[in-house]
Amino acid sequence: MKKIVDYIVVGTGASGAAFAWKMSKSGARVVCIEQGDYVKNNQYPKDKKNIEISALKEWNWNPNVRKNKFDYPIDNSNSPIHPLMYNSVGGSTLHYTAHTPRFHPSDFKVKTLDNISSDWPISYYDLEKFYDENDEIMKCSGINGDPANPPRPRRPLKPVSLGKDGEIIASAFDKLNWHWWPSDSFVNSENFNNNWKFYGSHALMDRKSISSTDQNYLEQAIKLGAKIITNARASKIILENNYKAKGIKYIKDGKETLIEGKNVVLASNAIGTPRILLMSATKNHEKGIGNSSGLLGKNLMFHPYSFIRGILPGNNKFFYGPNANILMSQQFYETDQNKDFYRGFTLQMVRNNGPIHTALELDWGDNHHKDFKKSFGNTVGFSIIAEDLPEETNFVSLDYKNLDSDGLPGISVNYNLSANSRKILDFAMRKTKELLMEAGAEILYETPLMRYAGWHLMGTARMGDDHKNSVTNKYGKLHDSENIYIVDGSLFVTSASVNPTPTIQALALYVAENLIRRES
């Protein structure tokens, strides 16, 4: 008699790996289905001579550009922001900057506090111990005492040094009496502090210096008994009755196979997860499994980004150390009733690009070499990350005109920047220019909306207490199913204005612990 898997987990990125580890630790039989493969350390373009070229081609954040065989096509023609993701063991944690601030308590209660959008069915304090647990496993670098956030335990590692450029910017914040704090990061600050290397403009750091779930969660999960089926594309959830999943069909080497399990767990990000549920449409679930509310795939949230760079005087070398894990400001994070918008934004400092990206960003012509000499090594800038409030008119749907390498439908993204988000960004750009000028910088250029900044995918299967206006309950279980769960950013009710990875991982650990308690 064959053993039935306890949990089939689709995806091995930030959430899937965390969930698989926690359930395996409890003694459950876990099998992960991953459409990508392992990426070995020697496959990364660590050579500083080609890292920027690789970042523009085969390691591009945009799956439509890199055209990896593990990716699926995404139609971005109806969106000013293009989704960016990576499909392999470890997911997008192989490809991120590892900048990892937490949500604020207020981010879970925007309806109560600001009378907009919806409250989450859980609070910051429901996730707090899982944030802490995840920080230990992912080896968070940071420092206590940030007045913008609740008290926290000591981080496993000290923060990354600010560098000369960070010190100049921190001084400007102090002069304006604005909040700033060293960034929380899932990087090994000891490596950076003792041996800063040139990393150019991309997140493809030395893998010994950056945490990713293939290293920090999955290696241990496998030792605990978890299995990973790689190069396997989930095609459809199979139901044994109207409300219970029997298992999942996946395609590997052109052959479709059914794996049976007691529970199905989706961890494929806020585009991949609704894609699977929509592809699983069947009798009594004609619009996709889990879609009785009609909200599956809807309320897609990005974090709209603006970007500003400035040139500081002198002959500097502001390109050593991590590109973006320096310092941040949450001076304008919460709703201010005196402003004409709700919620707010975070400022994330970034340092100089590498030579190729620097050259591409400058105007071409007679003054190009002069401008390059003036700017290279001397620029500092800010990514402005705005809170994106959910709207049902922002959604993903199946695209049968563009198929993946196994003949499954791609995804069409339909997204418009809201008036509220545009007001946030416009205000933020004015304040950021004020800061850079206070630091003595000459404004080099500004980007009102970054097209290739869809790193953060959230909200397409929101959690909630009422099945009429949400897709899952507060424990990530589909309202329409006895045994199908979601553990990724699809669950987000609102988006805050910080990178979502730690919250995604805390959610996955929270869902896992609830299941462990239920089984006990």
Stockholm file with secondary structure:
# STOCKHOLM 1.0

chainA/1-520         MKKIVDYIVVGTGASGAAFAWKMSKSGARVVCIEQGDYVKNNQYPKDKKNIEISALKEWNWNPNVRKNKFDYPIDNSNSPIHPLMYNSVGGSTLHYTAHTPRFHPSDFKVKTLDNISSDWPISYYDLEKFYDENDEIMKCSGINGDPANPPRPRRPLKPVSLGKDGEIIASAFDKLNWHWWPSDSFVNSENFNNNWKFYGSHALMDRKSISSTDQNYLEQAIKLGAKIITNARASKIILENNYKAKGIKYIKDGKETLIEGKNVVLASNAIGTPRILLMSATKNHEKGIGNSSGLLGKNLMFHPYSFIRGILPGNNKFFYGPNANILMSQQFYETDQNKDFYRGFTLQMVRNNGPIHTALELDWGDNHHKDFKKSFGNTVGFSIIAEDLPEETNFVSLDYKNLDSDGLPGISVNYNLSANSRKILDFAMRKTKELLMEAGAEILYETPLMRYAGWHLMGTARMGDDHKNSVTNKYGKLHDSENIYIVDGSLFVTSASVNPTPTIQALALYVAENLIRRES
#=GR chainA/1-520 SS CCCCEEEEEECCSHHHHHHHHHHHHTTCCEEEECSSCCCCGGGSCCCTTTHHHHHHTTTCSCHHHHCCTTCCCEEEEECSSCBCCCCSTTGGGGSSCCBCCCCCGGGGCHHHHHSCSCCCSSCHHHHHHHHHHHHHHHTCBCCSCCTTSCCCCCCSBCCCCCHHHHHHHHHHHHHHTCCCEECCBSBCHHHHHHCCCBCTTSSCCCTTSBCCHIIIIIHHHHHTTCEEECSCEEEEEEEEETTEEEEEEEEETTEEEEEEEEEEEECSHHHHHHHHHHHTCBTTBTTCTTCTTSCTTBSCBCCCEEEEEEECSSSCCTTBSCSSCSEEECTTCSCCTTSSSSSCEEEEEEECCCHHHHHHHSCCSTTHHHHHHHHTTTEEEEEEEECCCCCTTSEEEEEEEEECTTSCEEEEEECCCCHHHHHHHHHHHHHHHHHHHHTTCEEEEEESSCSSCBCCCBCTTCBCSCTTSCSBCTTSBBTTCSSEEECSGGGCSSCTTSCCHHHHHHHHHHHHHHHHHHHC
#=GC SS_cons         CCCCEEEEEECCSHHHHHHHHHHHHTTCCEEEECSSCCCCGGGSCCCTTTHHHHHHTTTCSCHHHHCCTTCCCEEEEECSSCBCCCCSTTGGGGSSCCBCCCCCGGGGCHHHHHSCSCCCSSCHHHHHHHHHHHHHHHTCBCCSCCTTSCCCCCCSBCCCCCHHHHHHHHHHHHHHTCCCEECCBSBCHHHHHHCCCBCTTSSCCCTTSBCCHIIIIIHHHHHTTCEEECSCEEEEEEEEETTEEEEEEEEETTEEEEEEEEEEEECSHHHHHHHHHHHTCBTTBTTCTTCTTSCTTBSCBCCCEEEEEEECSSSCCTTBSCSSCSEEECTTCSCCTTSSSSSCEEEEEEECCCHHHHHHHSCCSTTHHHHHHHHTTTEEEEEEEECCCCCTTSEEEEEEEEECTTSCEEEEEECCCCHHHHHHHHHHHHHHHHHHHHTTCEEEEEESSCSSCBCCCBCTTCBCSCTTSCSBCTTSBBTTCSSEEECSGGGCSSCTTSCCHHHHHHHHHHHHHHHHHHHC
//
